[in-house]
Amino acid sequence: MTSEATELLKDNAKLEITLPTALELTQLGLATLIDIRQTFEVEMKGAIPQSLHVPLFEVKVMLGHALTEDEQDILDAGEPKDMDAKSFFTMINQLHHGRDHMLLCICNSGKRSVSAAQMLRSLGYPKALSVMGGFQAWKKLQAANAAAAAAAAVTAADA
């Protein structure tokens, strides 16, 4: 691995937070989960309760950022969300500055959310972080919690 790649990994690690920590901060009212997946992804795989849905690729286009060919294909696959720059910045400012919240970006696997956190930081929101593992980690945690609850119910019924 090159030293440049190593530095990039270190920089990304500074932007990441674990899912359990993110959920705890959200429950304490110190952070807001921002689901940056495209609308069709949320519709197909499900929404994360109490998260705010802000599709990353639509925000990038709105802000004048160029999309890669893959990003454009993903954007084209869904219906655009009705959002303009004013409503986006009003919402983010109310969360970040008004409530002094951390902005915890979450995508499907934790890769796009690093870019989203970097973008938010470049726009002046230093408390933006990426949730490691993304929606996939959230689904695994939900399944583990459901299994634990079922096991506890069986144990309670046997007692």
Secondary structure, DSSP 8 states (H G I E B T S, - for coil): --HHHHHHHHHHHHTEE-HHHHHHHHHTTSEEEEE-S-HHHHHHH---TT-EE--HHHHHHHTT----HHHHHHHHTS------HHHHHHHHHIIIIIS--EEEEE-SSSSHHHHHHHHHHHTT-TTEEEETTHHHHHHHHHHHHHHHHHHHHHHHHH-
